[in-house]
Amino acid sequence: MSGNSKGPTHWDQRYLSRDAPWNSGLVSRELIRVLREERISPCRAFELGCGTGINAVALAQRGFDVSAADFSPVAIERARTLAVDAGAAVRFAAADLCRCEDLRAALGTDGAAACERHCSFLFDRGCYHCARRVNLASFLETVDWLAAPDARLLVLCGNANEQMEHGPPRVTEMEIREEWGQLFKIEWLREFRFEDRGGVPGPRGWSCLMTRR
Ligand SMILES: C[S@@+](CC[C@H](N)C(=O)[O-])C[C@H]1O[C@@H](n2cnc3c(N)ncnc32)[C@H](O)[C@@H]1O
């Protein structure tokens, strides 16, 4: 579990106790805006740290061939139920994205073959800003393993320009540029607001669209 003090058990407990303000129950407005503005058309997609799956299901409903992973088994179980209820086909895996071999095993032989260097759209809402604190290099290795040569990656993460006691882990613009710069070319980086539970405006975030180098 990569020496992560905030491992699956921590996240399971947050989902079980409903101490999960990010889990808005709504599809990310920023994701939908970027798909529309950038004309990102259906392709093989992967969601990093998908939580209870609402955005993975939304992508599948828009014609994407979606795989998604999160290391909280509780979240993945809910995500699978959501997909079945919505009639959406999503390949969900309970796995630590800081351990690529864990992800490969959880995806199974066919799932791993479908994902390896085949994902042309990757989406991350709130996973990178956690995983970078644990093992950034290993997290990036997993992203590298997933990303097709033409891949685009949309990262939504906490924004260090906002000073607040609670809220998501925060990242500076420079950290994003430095940490992703070797693997991806940054197309743009802009501020946005997360939605919290019930769709209320949440913390300030970064929205960053990148293309595989
Ligand atoms: C802030 S939540 C966001 C969940 C979801 N993306 C959403 O928007 O509702 C962060 C998620 O990342 C997952 N996560 C954090 N570190 C992870 C890791 N190393 N591997 C897999 N999932 C991880 C957590 O379990 C949690 O569900």
PDBQT file of the ligand as one rigid body, heavy atoms in Angstrom, charges set to zero:
ROOT
HETATM    1  C1  LIG A 301     -11.139  13.271  -3.251  1.00  0.00    +0.000 C 
HETATM    2  S1  LIG A 301     -11.588  11.633  -3.665  1.00  0.00    +0.000 S 
HETATM    3  C2  LIG A 301     -12.228  11.872  -5.319  1.00  0.00    +0.000 C 
HETATM    4  C3  LIG A 301     -13.034  10.703  -5.819  1.00  0.00    +0.000 C 
HETATM    5  C4  LIG A 301     -13.658  10.900  -7.207  1.00  0.00    +0.000 C 
HETATM    6  N1  LIG A 301     -12.657  11.165  -8.215  1.00  0.00    +0.000 N 
HETATM    7  C5  LIG A 301     -14.687  11.997  -7.205  1.00  0.00    +0.000 C 
HETATM    8  O1  LIG A 301     -14.487  13.004  -7.878  1.00  0.00    +0.000 OA
HETATM    9  O2  LIG A 301     -15.710  11.828  -6.527  1.00  0.00    +0.000 OA
HETATM   10  C6  LIG A 301     -10.010  10.894  -3.970  1.00  0.00    +0.000 C 
HETATM   11  C7  LIG A 301     -10.132   9.422  -4.357  1.00  0.00    +0.000 C 
HETATM   12  O3  LIG A 301      -8.833   8.968  -4.721  1.00  0.00    +0.000 OA
HETATM   13  C8  LIG A 301      -8.670   7.666  -4.214  1.00  0.00    +0.000 C 
HETATM   14  N2  LIG A 301      -7.224   7.445  -4.076  1.00  0.00    +0.000 N 
HETATM   15  C9  LIG A 301      -6.333   8.180  -3.382  1.00  0.00    +0.000 A 
HETATM   16  N3  LIG A 301      -5.099   7.671  -3.521  1.00  0.00    +0.000 NA
HETATM   17  C10 LIG A 301      -5.221   6.596  -4.341  1.00  0.00    +0.000 A 
HETATM   18  C11 LIG A 301      -4.320   5.628  -4.855  1.00  0.00    +0.000 A 
HETATM   19  N4  LIG A 301      -3.020   5.647  -4.557  1.00  0.00    +0.000 N 
HETATM   20  N5  LIG A 301      -4.808   4.662  -5.666  1.00  0.00    +0.000 NA
HETATM   21  C12 LIG A 301      -6.111   4.608  -5.969  1.00  0.00    +0.000 A 
HETATM   22  N6  LIG A 301      -7.022   5.471  -5.511  1.00  0.00    +0.000 NA
HETATM   23  C13 LIG A 301      -6.577   6.445  -4.708  1.00  0.00    +0.000 A 
HETATM   24  C14 LIG A 301      -9.442   7.637  -2.894  1.00  0.00    +0.000 C 
HETATM   25  O4  LIG A 301      -9.825   6.355  -2.508  1.00  0.00    +0.000 OA
HETATM   26  C15 LIG A 301     -10.627   8.550  -3.214  1.00  0.00    +0.000 C 
HETATM   27  O5  LIG A 301     -11.745   7.823  -3.657  1.00  0.00    +0.000 OA
ENDROOT
TORSDOF 0
